[in-house]
C-alpha cells in the first residue's frame, strides 16, 4: 500500500502489505480470498484481511516473486478490484 508519493503510508497497526507471509488471513468458504482495502478499520471478522489505506489517493501493487509460467506468459490476470460504498 503506497500513498500518493508512492511511499508506504503510516497506519495505526503497522501493516503495509498482505501476502504469502500473512498466515492469519482467512479464506472465504469457497476458497477464494477477499482483501479489504480501506482507510477505516473493518470489523473483527475481516481484520486479518484488512490492508489499511490512506485517505485520498493511493496505489496498490501486486508483486510476484519467482513467478509461475502463467504470469510470465501473460495468461494470468490480476484479481478485479471492486469499490464498495
ZAVOKOL-698839 format. One record per residue: residue number from 1; z, x, y of N, C-alpha, C, CB in turn; residue in three letters. Coordinates in nm, 3 decimals, padded with zeros to 5 digits. Atoms other than C-alpha are relative to their C-alpha. Glycine has a CB too. Layout:
@resi = NUM | n_pz = Z | n_px = X | n_py = Y | ca_pz = Z | ca_px = X | ca_py = Y | c_pz = Z | c_px = X | c_py = Y | cb_pz = Z | cb_px = X | cb_py = Y | resn = ala
...
***
This chain:
@resi = 1 | n_pz = 00.000 | n_px = 00.085 | n_py = -00.117 | ca_pz = 00.000 | ca_px = 00.000 | ca_py = 00.000 | c_pz = 00.000 | c_px = 00.089 | c_py = 00.122 | cb_pz = 00.121 | cb_px = -00.097 | cb_py = 00.000 | resn = unk
@resi = 2 | n_pz = 00.014 | n_px = -00.083 | n_py = -00.118 | ca_pz = -00.112 | ca_px = 00.153 | ca_py = 00.325 | c_pz = -00.007 | c_px = -00.087 | c_py = 00.126 | cb_pz = -00.125 | cb_px = 00.089 | cb_py = -00.011 | resn = unk
@resi = 3 | n_pz = 00.006 | n_px = 00.072 | n_py = -00.126 | ca_pz = -00.073 | ca_px = 00.046 | ca_py = 00.686 | c_pz = -00.135 | c_px = 00.018 | c_py = 00.068 | cb_pz = 00.112 | cb_px = 00.046 | cb_py = 00.093 | resn = unk
@resi = 4 | n_pz = 00.128 | n_px = -00.004 | n_py = -00.071 | ca_pz = -00.348 | ca_px = 00.022 | ca_py = 00.947 | c_pz = -00.048 | c_px = 00.142 | c_py = 00.026 | cb_pz = 00.012 | cb_px = -00.074 | cb_py = 00.132 | resn = unk
@resi = 5 | n_pz = 00.038 | n_px = -00.141 | n_py = -00.018 | ca_pz = -00.345 | ca_px = 00.405 | ca_py = 00.982 | c_pz = -00.022 | c_px = 00.069 | c_py = -00.135 | cb_pz = 00.108 | cb_px = 00.074 | cb_py = 00.080 | resn = unk
@resi = 6 | n_pz = 00.018 | n_px = -00.051 | n_py = 00.137 | ca_pz = -00.385 | ca_px = 00.449 | ca_py = 00.603 | c_pz = 00.112 | c_px = 00.095 | c_py = -00.042 | cb_pz = -00.134 | cb_px = 00.071 | cb_py = -00.012 | resn = unk
@resi = 7 | n_pz = -00.120 | n_px = -00.072 | n_py = 00.039 | ca_pz = -00.031 | ca_px = 00.583 | ca_py = 00.566 | c_pz = 00.091 | c_px = -00.098 | c_py = -00.074 | cb_pz = 00.073 | cb_px = 00.063 | cb_py = 00.123 | resn = unk
@resi = 8 | n_pz = -00.097 | n_px = 00.088 | n_py = 00.065 | ca_pz = 00.245 | ca_px = 00.450 | ca_py = 00.342 | c_pz = 00.077 | c_px = -00.075 | c_py = 00.107 | cb_pz = 00.096 | cb_px = 00.079 | cb_py = -00.092 | resn = unk
@resi = 9 | n_pz = -00.076 | n_px = 00.080 | n_py = -00.095 | ca_pz = 00.423 | ca_px = 00.170 | ca_py = 00.518 | c_pz = 00.143 | c_px = -00.014 | c_py = -00.050 | cb_pz = -00.066 | cb_px = -00.140 | cb_py = 00.021 | resn = unk
@resi = 10 | n_pz = -00.141 | n_px = 00.008 | n_py = 00.038 | ca_pz = 00.802 | ca_px = 00.168 | ca_py = 00.518 | c_pz = 00.036 | c_px = -00.142 | c_py = -00.042 | cb_pz = 00.089 | cb_px = 00.046 | cb_py = 00.116 | resn = unk
@resi = 11 | n_pz = -00.052 | n_px = 00.131 | n_py = 00.039 | ca_pz = 00.980 | ca_px = -00.116 | ca_py = 00.339 | c_pz = 00.143 | c_px = 00.018 | c_py = -00.052 | cb_pz = -00.090 | cb_px = -00.067 | cb_py = -00.108 | resn = unk
@resi = 12 | n_pz = -00.143 | n_px = -00.005 | n_py = 00.032 | ca_pz = 01.339 | ca_px = -00.202 | ca_py = 00.252 | c_pz = 00.031 | c_px = 00.046 | c_py = -00.143 | cb_pz = 00.060 | cb_px = -00.134 | cb_py = 00.021 | resn = unk
@resi = 13 | n_pz = -00.029 | n_px = -00.037 | n_py = 00.138 | ca_pz = 01.303 | ca_px = -00.137 | ca_py = -00.122 | c_pz = -00.065 | c_px = 00.132 | c_py = -00.042 | cb_pz = -00.045 | cb_px = -00.110 | cb_py = -00.093 | resn = unk
@resi = 14 | n_pz = 00.062 | n_px = -00.130 | n_py = 00.030 | ca_pz = 01.104 | ca_px = 00.189 | ca_py = -00.101 | c_pz = -00.107 | c_px = -00.007 | c_py = -00.107 | cb_pz = 00.106 | cb_px = 00.096 | cb_py = -00.043 | resn = unk
@resi = 15 | n_pz = 00.108 | n_px = 00.016 | n_py = 00.099 | ca_pz = 00.819 | ca_px = 00.055 | ca_py = -00.314 | c_pz = -00.134 | c_px = 00.007 | c_py = 00.073 | cb_pz = 00.014 | cb_px = -00.136 | cb_py = -00.078 | resn = unk
@resi = 16 | n_pz = 00.127 | n_px = -00.022 | n_py = -00.068 | ca_pz = 00.474 | ca_px = 00.179 | ca_py = -00.214 | c_pz = -00.121 | c_px = -00.022 | c_py = -00.091 | cb_pz = -00.004 | cb_px = 00.141 | cb_py = 00.057 | resn = unk
@resi = 17 | n_pz = 00.109 | n_px = 00.023 | n_py = 00.095 | ca_pz = 00.272 | ca_px = 00.116 | ca_py = -00.528 | c_pz = 00.056 | c_px = -00.065 | c_py = -00.125 | cb_pz = -00.072 | cb_px = 00.134 | cb_py = -00.036 | resn = unk
@resi = 18 | n_pz = -00.031 | n_px = 00.052 | n_py = 00.133 | ca_pz = 00.270 | ca_px = -00.059 | ca_py = -00.863 | c_pz = -00.106 | c_px = 00.053 | c_py = -00.094 | cb_pz = 00.005 | cb_px = -00.159 | cb_py = -00.002 | resn = unk
@resi = 19 | n_pz = 00.099 | n_px = -00.053 | n_py = 00.094 | ca_pz = 00.103 | ca_px = 00.080 | ca_py = -01.171 | c_pz = 00.058 | c_px = 00.017 | c_py = -00.139 | cb_pz = -00.053 | cb_px = 00.132 | cb_py = 00.049 | resn = unk
@resi = 20 | n_pz = -00.040 | n_px = -00.019 | n_py = 00.139 | ca_pz = 00.138 | ca_px = 00.202 | ca_py = -01.526 | c_pz = 00.141 | c_px = 00.054 | c_py = -00.015 | cb_pz = -00.097 | cb_px = 00.093 | cb_py = -00.069 | resn = unk
@resi = 21 | n_pz = -00.138 | n_px = -00.050 | n_py = 00.005 | ca_pz = 00.470 | ca_px = 00.371 | ca_py = -01.442 | c_pz = 00.101 | c_px = -00.106 | c_py = 00.041 | cb_pz = 00.015 | cb_px = 00.122 | cb_py = 00.088 | resn = unk
@resi = 22 | n_pz = -00.088 | n_px = 00.111 | n_py = -00.041 | ca_pz = 00.611 | ca_px = 00.038 | ca_py = -01.317 | c_pz = 00.031 | c_px = -00.084 | c_py = -00.123 | cb_pz = -00.068 | cb_px = -00.088 | cb_py = 00.112 | resn = unk
@resi = 23 | n_pz = -00.028 | n_px = 00.060 | n_py = 00.131 | ca_pz = 00.760 | ca_px = -00.056 | ca_py = -01.654 | c_pz = 00.068 | c_px = -00.136 | c_py = 00.007 | cb_pz = 00.087 | cb_px = 00.092 | cb_py = -00.079 | resn = unk
@resi = 24 | n_pz = -00.072 | n_px = 00.127 | n_py = -00.009 | ca_pz = 00.958 | ca_px = -00.356 | ca_py = -01.524 | c_pz = -00.088 | c_px = -00.117 | c_py = 00.042 | cb_pz = 00.114 | cb_px = 00.014 | cb_py = 00.096 | resn = unk
@resi = 25 | n_pz = 00.088 | n_px = 00.112 | n_py = -00.036 | ca_pz = 00.652 | ca_px = -00.559 | ca_py = -01.418 | c_pz = -00.009 | c_px = -00.097 | c_py = -00.117 | cb_pz = -00.142 | cb_px = 00.051 | cb_py = 00.040 | resn = unk
@resi = 26 | n_pz = 00.003 | n_px = 00.104 | n_py = 00.103 | ca_pz = 00.623 | ca_px = -00.888 | ca_py = -01.605 | c_pz = -00.141 | c_px = -00.058 | c_py = -00.011 | cb_pz = 00.101 | cb_px = -00.112 | cb_py = 00.032 | resn = unk
@resi = 27 | n_pz = 00.130 | n_px = 00.062 | n_py = 00.026 | ca_pz = 00.303 | ca_px = -01.019 | ca_py = -01.765 | c_pz = 00.014 | c_px = -00.152 | c_py = 00.000 | cb_pz = -00.059 | cb_px = 00.049 | cb_py = -00.134 | resn = unk
@resi = 28 | n_pz = 00.005 | n_px = 00.145 | n_py = 00.010 | ca_pz = 00.204 | ca_px = -01.384 | ca_py = -01.743 | c_pz = -00.004 | c_px = -00.039 | c_py = -00.147 | cb_pz = -00.122 | cb_px = -00.058 | cb_py = 00.077 | resn = unk
@resi = 29 | n_pz = 00.000 | n_px = 00.048 | n_py = 00.139 | ca_pz = 00.225 | ca_px = -01.596 | ca_py = -02.059 | c_pz = -00.131 | c_px = 00.029 | c_py = -00.072 | cb_pz = 00.027 | cb_px = -00.149 | cb_py = -00.003 | resn = unk
@resi = 30 | n_pz = 00.131 | n_px = -00.025 | n_py = 00.064 | ca_pz = -00.149 | ca_px = -01.539 | ca_py = -02.122 | c_pz = -00.032 | c_px = 00.149 | c_py = -00.008 | cb_pz = -00.110 | cb_px = -00.071 | cb_py = 00.077 | resn = unk
@resi = 31 | n_pz = 00.021 | n_px = -00.144 | n_py = 00.008 | ca_pz = -00.108 | ca_px = -01.160 | ca_py = -02.100 | c_pz = -00.058 | c_px = 00.062 | c_py = 00.127 | cb_pz = -00.090 | cb_px = 00.031 | cb_py = -00.114 | resn = unk
@resi = 32 | n_pz = 00.053 | n_px = -00.052 | n_py = -00.126 | ca_pz = -00.257 | ca_px = -01.128 | ca_py = -01.751 | c_pz = 00.115 | c_px = 00.048 | c_py = 00.089 | cb_pz = -00.083 | cb_px = -00.108 | cb_py = 00.072 | resn = unk
@resi = 33 | n_pz = -00.100 | n_px = -00.054 | n_py = -00.092 | ca_pz = -00.076 | ca_px = -00.960 | ca_py = -01.463 | c_pz = -00.029 | c_px = -00.049 | c_py = 00.141 | cb_pz = 00.002 | cb_px = 00.155 | cb_py = -00.005 | resn = unk
@resi = 34 | n_pz = 00.010 | n_px = 00.042 | n_py = -00.139 | ca_pz = -00.014 | ca_px = -01.103 | ca_py = -01.117 | c_pz = 00.086 | c_px = 00.093 | c_py = 00.083 | cb_pz = 00.043 | cb_px = -00.149 | cb_py = 00.019 | resn = unk
@resi = 35 | n_pz = -00.074 | n_px = -00.082 | n_py = -00.095 | ca_pz = 00.086 | ca_px = -00.868 | ca_py = -00.836 | c_pz = 00.007 | c_px = -00.077 | c_py = 00.130 | cb_pz = -00.068 | cb_px = 00.141 | cb_py = 00.020 | resn = unk
@resi = 36 | n_pz = -00.022 | n_px = 00.074 | n_py = -00.124 | ca_pz = 00.234 | ca_px = -01.036 | ca_py = -00.530 | c_pz = 00.007 | c_px = 00.099 | c_py = 00.115 | cb_pz = 00.130 | cb_px = -00.087 | cb_py = -00.008 | resn = unk
@resi = 37 | n_pz = 00.005 | n_px = -00.086 | n_py = -00.117 | ca_pz = 00.147 | ca_px = -00.865 | ca_py = -00.201 | c_pz = 00.038 | c_px = -00.085 | c_py = 00.120 | cb_pz = -00.142 | cb_px = 00.066 | cb_py = 00.019 | resn = unk
@resi = 38 | n_pz = -00.051 | n_px = 00.082 | n_py = -00.109 | ca_pz = 00.347 | ca_px = -00.997 | ca_py = 00.092 | c_pz = 00.096 | c_px = 00.080 | c_py = 00.086 | cb_pz = 00.070 | cb_px = -00.125 | cb_py = -00.056 | resn = unk
@resi = 39 | n_pz = -00.097 | n_px = -00.063 | n_py = -00.089 | ca_pz = 00.543 | ca_px = -00.886 | ca_py = 00.396 | c_pz = 00.138 | c_px = -00.063 | c_py = -00.015 | cb_pz = -00.046 | cb_px = -00.010 | cb_py = 00.147 | resn = unk
@resi = 40 | n_pz = -00.127 | n_px = 00.069 | n_py = 00.024 | ca_pz = 00.812 | ca_px = -01.135 | ca_py = 00.296 | c_pz = 00.037 | c_px = 00.011 | c_py = -00.148 | cb_pz = -00.008 | cb_px = -00.150 | cb_py = 00.043 | resn = unk
@resi = 41 | n_pz = -00.046 | n_px = -00.014 | n_py = 00.138 | ca_pz = 01.022 | ca_px = -01.091 | ca_py = -00.017 | c_pz = -00.034 | c_px = -00.125 | c_py = -00.081 | cb_pz = 00.152 | cb_px = 00.026 | cb_py = -00.004 | resn = unk
@resi = 42 | n_pz = 00.030 | n_px = 00.111 | n_py = 00.091 | ca_pz = 00.929 | ca_px = -01.306 | ca_py = -00.314 | c_pz = 00.128 | c_px = -00.040 | c_py = -00.073 | cb_pz = -00.113 | cb_px = 00.039 | cb_py = -00.102 | resn = unk
@resi = 43 | n_pz = -00.118 | n_px = 00.046 | n_py = 00.074 | ca_pz = 01.165 | ca_px = -01.499 | ca_py = -00.540 | c_pz = 00.039 | c_px = 00.100 | c_py = -00.109 | cb_pz = -00.027 | cb_px = -00.138 | cb_py = -00.061 | resn = unk
@resi = 44 | n_pz = -00.056 | n_px = -00.091 | n_py = 00.100 | ca_pz = 01.380 | ca_px = -01.324 | ca_py = -00.801 | c_pz = -00.090 | c_px = 00.014 | c_py = -00.123 | cb_pz = 00.138 | cb_px = -00.048 | cb_py = -00.043 | resn = unk
@resi = 45 | n_pz = 00.086 | n_px = 00.001 | n_py = 00.119 | ca_pz = 01.143 | ca_px = -01.420 | ca_py = -01.084 | c_pz = -00.121 | c_px = 00.092 | c_py = 00.016 | cb_pz = -00.046 | cb_px = -00.142 | cb_py = -00.030 | resn = unk
@resi = 46 | n_pz = 00.120 | n_px = -00.080 | n_py = -00.024 | ca_pz = 00.849 | ca_px = -01.235 | ca_py = -00.922 | c_pz = 00.028 | c_px = 00.134 | c_py = 00.067 | cb_pz = -00.095 | cb_px = -00.078 | cb_py = 00.085 | resn = unk
@resi = 47 | n_pz = -00.037 | n_px = -00.119 | n_py = -00.076 | ca_pz = 01.040 | ca_px = -00.947 | ca_py = -00.761 | c_pz = -00.060 | c_px = 00.129 | c_py = -00.056 | cb_pz = 00.150 | cb_px = 00.013 | cb_py = 00.004 | resn = unk
@resi = 48 | n_pz = 00.051 | n_px = -00.125 | n_py = 00.060 | ca_pz = 00.930 | ca_px = -00.677 | ca_py = -01.008 | c_pz = -00.151 | c_px = 00.015 | c_py = 00.018 | cb_pz = 00.034 | cb_px = 00.003 | cb_py = -00.150 | resn = unk
@resi = 49 | n_pz = 00.146 | n_px = -00.002 | n_py = -00.021 | ca_pz = 00.564 | ca_px = -00.769 | ca_py = -00.943 | c_pz = -00.037 | c_px = -00.008 | c_py = 00.147 | cb_pz = -00.066 | cb_px = -00.115 | cb_py = -00.076 | resn = unk
@resi = 50 | n_pz = 00.022 | n_px = 00.010 | n_py = -00.144 | ca_pz = 00.602 | ca_px = -00.762 | ca_py = -00.564 | c_pz = -00.029 | c_px = 00.137 | c_py = 00.060 | cb_pz = 00.121 | cb_px = -00.063 | cb_py = 00.068 | resn = unk
@resi = 51 | n_pz = 00.034 | n_px = -00.119 | n_py = -00.077 | ca_pz = 00.430 | ca_px = -00.499 | ca_py = -00.353 | c_pz = 00.017 | c_px = -00.034 | c_py = 00.147 | cb_pz = -00.147 | cb_px = 00.050 | cb_py = -00.032 | resn = unk
@resi = 52 | n_pz = -00.023 | n_px = 00.032 | n_py = -00.140 | ca_pz = 00.575 | ca_px = -00.514 | ca_py = -00.002 | c_pz = -00.115 | c_px = 00.048 | c_py = 00.089 | cb_pz = 00.131 | cb_px = 00.062 | cb_py = 00.048 | resn = unk
@resi = 53 | n_pz = 00.109 | n_px = -00.030 | n_py = -00.093 | ca_pz = 00.307 | ca_px = -00.522 | ca_py = 00.269 | c_pz = 00.054 | c_px = -00.005 | c_py = 00.142 | cb_pz = -00.119 | cb_px = -00.099 | cb_py = -00.018 | resn = unk
@resi = 54 | n_pz = -00.043 | n_px = 00.010 | n_py = -00.139 | ca_pz = 00.342 | ca_px = -00.463 | ca_py = 00.640 | c_pz = -00.052 | c_px = -00.128 | c_py = 00.063 | cb_pz = -00.049 | cb_px = 00.121 | cb_py = 00.080 | resn = unk
@resi = 55 | n_pz = 00.055 | n_px = 00.110 | n_py = -00.080 | ca_pz = 00.296 | ca_px = -00.739 | ca_py = 00.894 | c_pz = -00.132 | c_px = 00.050 | c_py = 00.057 | cb_pz = 00.101 | cb_px = -00.045 | cb_py = 00.116 | resn = unk
@resi = 56 | n_pz = 00.127 | n_px = -00.042 | n_py = -00.060 | ca_pz = -00.061 | ca_px = -00.731 | ca_py = 01.024 | c_pz = -00.094 | c_px = 00.065 | c_py = -00.101 | cb_pz = 00.026 | cb_px = 00.096 | cb_py = 00.113 | resn = unk
@resi = 57 | n_pz = 00.104 | n_px = -00.062 | n_py = 00.083 | ca_pz = -00.339 | ca_px = -00.511 | ca_py = 00.888 | c_pz = 00.059 | c_px = 00.099 | c_py = -00.101 | cb_pz = -00.103 | cb_px = 00.070 | cb_py = 00.088 | resn = unk
@resi = 58 | n_pz = -00.038 | n_px = -00.098 | n_py = 00.101 | ca_pz = -00.305 | ca_px = -00.309 | ca_py = 00.568 | c_pz = -00.118 | c_px = 00.021 | c_py = -00.094 | cb_pz = 00.127 | cb_px = -00.047 | cb_py = -00.079 | resn = unk
@resi = 59 | n_pz = 00.105 | n_px = -00.031 | n_py = 00.098 | ca_pz = -00.518 | ca_px = -00.154 | ca_py = 00.293 | c_pz = 00.063 | c_px = 00.011 | c_py = -00.138 | cb_pz = -00.074 | cb_px = 00.132 | cb_py = 00.038 | resn = unk
@resi = 60 | n_pz = -00.041 | n_px = -00.013 | n_py = 00.139 | ca_pz = -00.488 | ca_px = -00.176 | ca_py = -00.083 | c_pz = -00.105 | c_px = 00.084 | c_py = -00.070 | cb_pz = 00.018 | cb_px = -00.141 | cb_py = -00.069 | resn = unk
@resi = 61 | n_pz = 00.091 | n_px = -00.084 | n_py = 00.075 | ca_pz = -00.641 | ca_px = 00.091 | ca_py = -00.304 | c_pz = 00.035 | c_px = -00.008 | c_py = -00.148 | cb_pz = 00.005 | cb_px = 00.146 | cb_py = 00.049 | resn = unk
@resi = 62 | n_pz = -00.021 | n_px = -00.012 | n_py = 00.143 | ca_pz = -00.687 | ca_px = 00.100 | ca_py = -00.679 | c_pz = -00.036 | c_px = 00.142 | c_py = -00.038 | cb_pz = -00.085 | cb_px = -00.106 | cb_py = -00.081 | resn = unk
@resi = 63 | n_pz = 00.024 | n_px = -00.137 | n_py = 00.045 | ca_pz = -00.652 | ca_px = 00.448 | ca_py = -00.821 | c_pz = -00.011 | c_px = -00.001 | c_py = -00.151 | cb_pz = 00.112 | cb_px = 00.096 | cb_py = 00.048 | resn = unk
@resi = 64 | n_pz = 00.021 | n_px = -00.005 | n_py = 00.145 | ca_pz = -00.787 | ca_px = 00.512 | ca_py = -01.169 | c_pz = -00.003 | c_px = 00.147 | c_py = -00.044 | cb_pz = -00.132 | cb_px = -00.073 | cb_py = -00.041 | resn = unk
@resi = 65 | n_pz = -00.008 | n_px = -00.137 | n_py = 00.051 | ca_pz = -00.671 | ca_px = 00.843 | ca_py = -01.318 | c_pz = -00.046 | c_px = 00.001 | c_py = -00.144 | cb_pz = 00.145 | cb_px = 00.056 | cb_py = 00.013 | resn = unk
@resi = 66 | n_pz = 00.056 | n_px = -00.010 | n_py = 00.134 | ca_pz = -00.851 | ca_px = 00.952 | ca_py = -01.633 | c_pz = -00.070 | c_px = -00.131 | c_py = -00.037 | cb_pz = 00.109 | cb_px = 00.034 | cb_py = -00.102 | resn = unk
@resi = 67 | n_pz = 00.065 | n_px = 00.131 | n_py = 00.021 | ca_pz = -01.086 | ca_px = 00.650 | ca_py = -01.612 | c_pz = -00.075 | c_px = -00.007 | c_py = -00.133 | cb_pz = -00.096 | cb_px = -00.028 | cb_py = 00.113 | resn = unk
@resi = 68 | n_pz = 00.077 | n_px = 00.027 | n_py = 00.121 | ca_pz = -01.241 | ca_px = 00.495 | ca_py = -01.918 | c_pz = -00.147 | c_px = -00.021 | c_py = 00.039 | cb_pz = 00.056 | cb_px = -00.125 | cb_py = -00.075 | resn = unk
@resi = 69 | n_pz = 00.145 | n_px = 00.010 | n_py = -00.021 | ca_pz = -01.617 | ca_px = 00.459 | ca_py = -01.958 | c_pz = -00.038 | c_px = -00.119 | c_py = 00.085 | cb_pz = -00.071 | cb_px = -00.008 | cb_py = -00.133 | resn = unk
@resi = 70 | n_pz = 00.033 | n_px = 00.121 | n_py = -00.076 | ca_pz = -01.617 | ca_px = 00.106 | ca_py = -01.812 | c_pz = 00.009 | c_px = 00.022 | c_py = 00.151 | cb_pz = 00.092 | cb_px = -00.115 | cb_py = -00.042 | resn = unk
@resi = 71 | n_pz = -00.012 | n_px = -00.031 | n_py = -00.143 | ca_pz = -01.504 | ca_px = 00.241 | ca_py = -01.477 | c_pz = -00.110 | c_px = 00.097 | c_py = 00.041 | cb_pz = 00.139 | cb_px = 00.060 | cb_py = 00.032 | resn = unk
@resi = 72 | n_pz = 00.101 | n_px = -00.101 | n_py = -00.033 | ca_pz = -01.737 | ca_px = 00.539 | ca_py = -01.486 | c_pz = -00.141 | c_px = -00.058 | c_py = 00.006 | cb_pz = 00.005 | cb_px = 00.111 | cb_py = -00.100 | resn = unk
@resi = 73 | n_pz = 00.136 | n_px = 00.054 | n_py = 00.002 | ca_pz = -02.044 | ca_px = 00.332 | ca_py = -01.572 | c_pz = -00.018 | c_px = -00.122 | c_py = 00.091 | cb_pz = -00.039 | cb_px = -00.037 | cb_py = -00.141 | resn = unk
@resi = 74 | n_pz = 00.010 | n_px = 00.111 | n_py = -00.096 | ca_pz = -01.964 | ca_px = 00.057 | ca_py = -01.319 | c_pz = 00.007 | c_px = -00.138 | c_py = -00.060 | cb_pz = -00.125 | cb_px = 00.012 | cb_py = 00.076 | resn = unk
@resi = 75 | n_pz = -00.005 | n_px = 00.133 | n_py = 00.060 | ca_pz = -01.928 | ca_px = -00.226 | ca_py = -01.571 | c_pz = 00.135 | c_px = -00.068 | c_py = 00.021 | cb_pz = -00.030 | cb_px = 00.009 | cb_py = -00.149 | resn = unk
@resi = 76 | n_pz = -00.131 | n_px = 00.056 | n_py = -00.031 | ca_pz = -01.557 | ca_px = -00.274 | ca_py = -01.490 | c_pz = 00.002 | c_px = -00.042 | c_py = 00.146 | cb_pz = 00.114 | cb_px = 00.101 | cb_py = -00.029 | resn = unk
@resi = 77 | n_pz = -00.012 | n_px = 00.050 | n_py = -00.137 | ca_pz = -01.490 | ca_px = -00.484 | ca_py = -01.184 | c_pz = 00.149 | c_px = -00.014 | c_py = 00.032 | cb_pz = -00.074 | cb_px = -00.137 | cb_py = 00.017 | resn = unk
@resi = 78 | n_pz = -00.142 | n_px = 00.014 | n_py = -00.036 | ca_pz = -01.158 | ca_px = -00.474 | ca_py = -00.997 | c_pz = 00.038 | c_px = -00.147 | c_py = 00.006 | cb_pz = 00.029 | cb_px = 00.068 | cb_py = 00.134 | resn = unk
@resi = 79 | n_pz = -00.045 | n_px = 00.140 | n_py = -00.004 | ca_pz = -00.946 | ca_px = -00.788 | ca_py = -01.003 | c_pz = -00.023 | c_px = -00.063 | c_py = 00.137 | cb_pz = 00.149 | cb_px = -00.010 | cb_py = -00.037 | resn = unk
@resi = 80 | n_pz = 00.019 | n_px = 00.076 | n_py = -00.123 | ca_pz = -01.004 | ca_px = -01.055 | ca_py = -00.744 | c_pz = 00.133 | c_px = -00.013 | c_py = 00.073 | cb_pz = -00.061 | cb_px = -00.140 | cb_py = -00.031 | resn = unk
@resi = 81 | n_pz = -00.118 | n_px = 00.022 | n_py = -00.082 | ca_pz = -00.756 | ca_px = -01.074 | ca_py = -00.458 | c_pz = -00.009 | c_px = -00.139 | c_py = 00.057 | cb_pz = 00.012 | cb_px = 00.107 | cb_py = 00.113 | resn = unk
@resi = 82 | n_pz = -00.004 | n_px = 00.140 | n_py = -00.045 | ca_pz = -00.658 | ca_px = -01.432 | ca_py = -00.380 | c_pz = 00.107 | c_px = -00.013 | c_py = 00.108 | cb_pz = 00.028 | cb_px = -00.098 | cb_py = -00.119 | resn = unk
@resi = 83 | n_pz = -00.096 | n_px = 00.020 | n_py = -00.109 | ca_pz = -00.495 | ca_px = -01.517 | ca_py = -00.048 | c_pz = 00.063 | c_px = -00.136 | c_py = -00.013 | cb_pz = -00.068 | cb_px = 00.016 | cb_py = 00.138 | resn = unk
@resi = 84 | n_pz = -00.075 | n_px = 00.125 | n_py = 00.003 | ca_pz = -00.225 | ca_px = -01.782 | ca_py = -00.077 | c_pz = 00.053 | c_px = -00.029 | c_py = 00.138 | cb_pz = 00.115 | cb_px = 00.006 | cb_py = -00.103 | resn = unk
@resi = 85 | n_pz = -00.055 | n_px = 00.038 | n_py = -00.131 | ca_pz = -00.095 | ca_px = -01.974 | ca_py = 00.219 | c_pz = 00.145 | c_px = -00.033 | c_py = -00.012 | cb_pz = -00.074 | cb_px = -00.118 | cb_py = 00.058 | resn = unk
***
